[in-house]
Amino acid sequence: MKSITVNRLPLVLRPSHNRVLIRPFVPESPHRISHIIARVMSLSEEEVRGLLAGVLQKFRTRHPQIQSILLKHFESVRRWMFTDEKISRERQLLVGSYFTQEYSLESAALFNPSIVPHPDQDATAEGGLRFLLSLRATGEGHISSIVFRMGEIGSDGRISLVEPTPYVTQPDRIVSASYNKAMFMRKLHELGLENRYSLEVLGTLHESFTMEELLQQIEMGRRRFSRDNDARTTFEGVRNLAYSNYEVRFRPDQKPSERAVFPSSPSERNGIEDARFVRFREDDGSWIYYATYTAFDGEVIFPQLLETADFLHFKFITLNGPAVKNKGMALFPRKIRGLYAMLSRQDNENIYLMYSDNIHFWYSPRILVRPTYTWEFVQLGNCGSPIETDQGWLVLSHGVGPMRRYCMGAFLLDRNDPSRVIGRLPKPLLEPNENEREGYVPNVVYTCGALVHDGTLFVPYAMSDYASTFATVAVDEVIDAME
């Protein structure tokens, strides 16, 4: 094997206790919610003003738009008030503050990065490339979310990162988002929920319907079949499917580092994990960004799809079909012979390849690469979407060997027929060194996506599921060392 020179960069992104997200805090018990509101309602206006002034003094410098956030949180609990009495704006803000919390979303780990070209390259220096870096941030309760950093690769190949802001905000959920009836029914069929109850719920809806319209029909069905357990199970499944397919939007003035995609659907309540972003070229030559990720509800993993054109407006979409299982699905950056193509891991052991005419449905995976070398005997998986080069599709992989040690490898697929493996590194491209082997999960190097610029492979990678850094290597060196 020819030698490969991998350059580890001094840039390190570490977990931070200082970056906090402001988010709702709503107790599960409606009685507790009502009691809290009642206690605030018992205060005089003078007491309200004094308490609110203290809250704003302590938190307004940590969170822009804090008053609008507190008012939004008040509106979310207004229905638990005992009266329709009009109350002052100050009292609304104070009530909202009792149902608001700070969450240190990246205090435990900042890892498993993915890198893509920035959608706006207008301000990029000649010969350079602006990029967006996504990372898995983990905080209290081991809940994972997606955060972003912006940076630039200079004409000299050096990487610079924009300093992140200390505050992070969640996007607004788009309540008017619509659902396609035919697609929704197909997903229900895949989930085994196509029956008389779901057909009755969707029967009266138009070909395009909103969440509000769907929930109204579900409520009518619940009243009609109030004693039917099968009906209740179906209605809950229909509701959860709708909540798992949603849209959110950030404000245009929010910097990338201020945006956090935090779990907000039933399937995600324990985390959004390992997003593999890819810039996808449509048939008409336009670009769209997709990310495959793993939603986790505390018991079951759900592979899902995220879509965005600008990293402001995001769509979250369920993936369906018998091949949608396990972690580590990675989409090719364009169609191949008219079909979407995806790498996946079906069995915790091998890397599979599958095709589909519909990005939401996946069937018939076939084994592409099996564990072959000693450093990957336990398991193989991809490390992000394939990268198109003149020589073929370059795929970064991870292999698990003795002592559950994760190393990164690479292999090459034919550009026209990705089922043909035309080259493979017999030794790791990157393995944890002494500075990288300590962390939340020791002895691991891992990435969720790299990119090539000017003949150089830029690999952001996680160090033992704790912090992240970068490495660079010449693409030609990697391919020439393959067997």
N, C-alpha and C positions, 0 to 999 in steps of 0.2 A: 504493500500500500504506500502510495506517495504521501509525503508529509503535507500536513495542512497547518497553516499559521492562523490560529484564532486569537484575536486581540480582545482581551477583556478591558472594558472601559471603566474609568473611576466613578462614573455616575451611579449613585445608589438612591433608590426611592424607598424610604423606610416608613413603617407605620407611624402615625402621628396622633397624639391625644388632643392636639390643638385644633384639628379640623372637625367641626361639629355640624351636624345636620339638625335643623329645627323641624319637628314633625309632631303629629297629633299624639296625645296621651289620653286614651279613652278607656276607663275601666270596663270590664266585661259586664258587670252587673248594672242594669238600668237604675236600680234603687240607689246605688252609690252615686251615679251621675246626677240623679235628681237631688240627692242630699247635698252634694257639693254646690249645685246651682242655688239651692234654697239658702245655704249658708251665706253665699255671696249676696243674694237678694236681701238678706236681713241687714246688711251694712248700710249706714247712712251714705249720702252722696259725698260728704266730706271724707269719710273713711275710704270710700272707693277711689277718690282722686288721689289721696295720699298713698294708698297701696299701689295703684297703677303707676304713679310717678316713680316709685321705687323699682318696680319691674322694668320699666322702660329705661331708667338710668343704668341698670345693671346689664341689660341685654341689647339695647338698640345699636351699640357699636359693634356687636357680634353678628347682627343679622339685619341687612338692609330689608326694607319692606316689612319690618316686624309687625307693624300695626295692621297691615292688610292680612297678614298671616293669622294674627290673633282673631280678627273679625271672621275670617273664614272658618277657624276652629270653633268659634262661638256658634256660627250658623249650623255646624255639623251636630251640635247638641241642643239646639234651640227646641226641638220637639219634646225634650224631657222637662221643659219648664212647666210649672203648675198653672200658669196664667198666660193670657195673651196680652197682658199689660205692656205698654210701650216702655222701654227702658233706655237710659241715656247711652250714648256712644261709649262713654268711659266705662260704664258698667258692662257693656258688651265686651269691650277689650279685656276687662279684668276677668270676666267669666272665661273668655277664650284662653287667657294665660294659665288658668287652672287645668286646662285640657291640652296643654302644650308641653313638650319636653325637648331638651337637647339630647342628641344621640351621637356619640363619638364613633362614627361608622368605620373608621380605618385605624382604630386603636390597637387591634390585635395583629393584623397582617395586611400587607399590600402586595399582592402577588399575581401570578398567572396573567401576564400582560399580553396584549395583542396590539399590533401597529398597522395603520393604514394611511395612505395619503390623505391630507386634509382636503375637503371639498372645495376650498377656496385657496388657490395658489397665486392670486394676484400680487400679494405683498412679499412673495418669496424672492430672495436674492438669486441672481443669475447662476444657473448650475446647481442650485440647491433644491430642497424639497421640504415643504411643510408637512407635518404629520400630526395625527391624533393617536394618542396612546390610551387604550382602555385598560383598566386594572380591576381585579377582584379585591374589594375592600371588605375586611371582616372586623366586626366590632362586638359589642356586648351580646351575649347569647349565641355567639358564633353565627350571627346572621350576616350573609354576604350580599353585597350590592355592587353595582358597576360605577366606577368613577373614571374621570378623564384627566389627561394632561395634554398640553399642546407643546410642540417642539419643532425644531428645524434641523435638517441635515445640510450643512454648508457645502460649498463647492469644493472644500478641502476634505470633505468626509467627516468632519467633526459634528457631534450632536450637541445641541443646546436645548434646554428645557425652560419653558416659562414658569416662573415661580408661582405656585398655587396660592389662591386666596385662602384665608383662614376659615371662611364660612362656606357652607354647601347647602343647596336647596333642592327640594323635590320639584318635579314638574307638575303642572296642572293636568288633571285627567280630563279628557275631552268627552263630556257627557253626551254630546250629540252624535258621537261616532255611530256609523251604521253597520249592519251585518247583512251579508248576502245570504238569502234564504237557501238557495241550492247548496252553497258551500257549507252552511251551517248544518243542513240535513245530512250531508255526506259525512261530516265529522261526527254527528250523533250516531250514524250507522256504524262507523269505525269503533265507537265507544260502546256499542251494544245498547244504545239508548233510543233506537228508532222503534217505537211501539205506539200503541193507540193513544197513550197519554201525551207523548211528545208531538205526535201528529195533530192532536187536538189543539195543543198550545200554539203550534206554528201555522195551523190551517188557516186562521183568519188574518194572519200577518201578510203584508205586501212582500214583494220580491226583495225589497230593501227595507229593513226595520231598525229601530233604535233599541237600546237597552231598556229605556222606560216602557216602550210598547211591549217588549218581551216580558218584563217583570209584571206588568198588568195582567197579561194572559196567564202567567204562572200563578198569580194570586187567585185568579178566577178558577183555575184548575184545582188549586189546593182546597178552595171552599167546596167545590163540587165533589171532589174525591177525598174528603177530609179523613175518612177512616180506612183508606186504601194504602197499605204500606208500599206496594209496588209503585203507586202513583207518586208518593212522597219521595221515594228514591229517584225516580225519573226526573221529577221537577228540580230536585237538588242538583242532579247531574247536568241538566240543561242550564240551570243558573250558573254553576261553576264553569261550564264551558264558555258561557258568555263573558264571565268575569276574567277568564284566562285569555280572551281575545279582546284587547283594548288598545287605546291610543292615549298618548300623553304629549304635552308640549311645554318646552321651556321658553322663557322670554328671550327675545333676540339680544338683549343687552347683557345676558348672563355669559360670562366667560366659560370655556370648557371645564376648567377646574372647579367651577361653582355648581356644576350639574351632577346630580347623583340619581341613578336609576335604582330606586329602593323597592324591595318586594311590595306588591300591592294587589296580588290576586291570591285566591285560596291555594293554588298549586305552588305559589312562590313564598308562602308565609315564613319559611325557614331559610330562604336564600335564593339568590340568582347567582349561579356559579359558572365560571370558566367560559365567558363569552369569547367566541372565535369570530372576530370581525373580518369581513372581506369586502373589497370594492368590486362590485359585480358589473360587468359590461352587458347591457341589454342588447337585443337584436338590432335596435336602431342606432347603436353606438353611444347611447347615453349611459350614465353611471347611476347606480343605486348601491347603498351599503346594506349588507345583511350581516347578522350575527346569529350563529347557533349557540344556544346556551342551555344549561341544565337548571330547571326549576325544581325546588325541593320543598316539600310540605312537612318535613319532619319524619316521614316514613317512606315515601315513594318519590323517585326521581321522574321528571317529565322533560324530555328534550323539547325545546321550543325554538321559535324563530323570532328575531327582532329585525325590523326594517326601518331605514331612515334615509333621507336624501341629504339632510343638512345637519344632523346631530342636534336638532332642536325639536323636531316632530318625530316621534317614535311610534311604530305600530308593533304590538306584541301578538304573535299568532301561534296557535297550537299546531304542532306537527302530528300527522296521523299516518296510519298504515302499520302493517306487521313488522316492518324494518325500523320503526321508530322505537328504539329501546337503548338502554345503557347510556353512557356518557360519550363525549368526544365526537359528535358529528361535525364534519367540516365540509363546507360547500366549495366547489370549484368556482373560480372567478368569472366563468362564462359558460354558456351551453356548449355541449360537444355533440355534434351531429344532430342538433335540434333538441337535445334533451338536457335537463339539469343533471349534474353529476355530484355525488356526495361520497366522502369517506366516512366510515363509521366503525364502531366497535360493538359487535353483537354479543360477544361471549367472554368478555374480560380477558381475551387472549390474543386474537388476531385482528388485523386491519382488513376491513371489507370495502368493496366498491359497489355502488348502486346508482341507477339512473331513474329519472321520472320525467313525465311530461307536465307534471304539476308540482310546484315547489312545496306544496303543503302535504303531499301524500307520497309515501315511499314504500317500495316493495322489492322483493327478490334480490337481497344482497348476496354478493359472491366474495369468497376469500381472495384477497389481493396479496397480502404479505403475512407470512407466519414467523414466529420467533425462530431464529436460526443461529444467532451467535450467543455466546455464553452470557453476555451482559444484557440479554433480552429474553432469557429462557422463561421467565415468569409471565411476562406480558408485553404486548406491543400496542401502541396507540399513536395517533397522529398528534402533531404539535401545531395545529393550525391548518388553514386552507392551502392547497397546492399553489405554487408560484410558477407562472409560465415563464420559461426561458427559451432561447433558441434551440437548446439541446433537448428540451422536454419539460415535463411537469416536475419541478423540484418539490419534494415533500419532506418536511422535517418530522421526525418521529421521536417517540420516547420508548425506551426499553427498560424493563425492570429486571434486575439480576440478583446476585447473592446479597443477603442482608437488606432486601427490599431497597436497593440502591437504584435511583432513577438516573439514566444517562440519555442524552439526546443524540439521535442518529439522523441519517438522511438516505433517501432513495430517489430514483428518477423514473418517471413514467413516460411512455410514448405520447406525443402531443395529440395525435389523431386517434389513438387507441389506448387510453389510460389503463386498460386491463393488462397491458404488457409492461412488466418491470424490466427496464433496460440497464439499470445500474443501482448499486447499493453499497453503502459504506460498511466494511467489515468491522471497523472499530468506531467507538463513539466520536462524534463531532465535538461534543462538550460533556464533561463529567464533573461532578462537584469536587472542588478543591478544598483545601483546609479552611479557607475563609467562607465557604459556601455551604458546608455540610451541617452546620448547626442551625436549628430553627424549630418551628412548630412541628414539621415533619422532617426529620433529619435525612441527610444524604439524597437530596432531590434537586435537580435542575429541570426547569419545565417552562415552556412557552405556549401561548395560545395563538401565535401568529407573528410571522416575520415579513420583511419586504426586501426587495432588491432595488438598489439605486446606483446607477453608473458602474455596474459590474460588481458591486459589493453587497453582500448579504448582511442586513442589519437585524440582529436577533435580540429583542428584549426578552429577558427570562427571569424567572423567580428563583430565589435561593432558599431551598428548604421550606417552602410555603410560608415565608416570613416577609422578605423584602425583595425588591426587583432591581436589576441592573441591565447592562447591555454588553453585547459582544459583536464583533464584525469579522468577516472572513470573505476572501475573494470567491465568487461563485465558481469560477473556472477551477480553482484549487479543489473545491468540494467535489465537483463532477469528475475531474481527472483522477481523484483518489478512489472512485467507485470501481467495483468489480462486477 
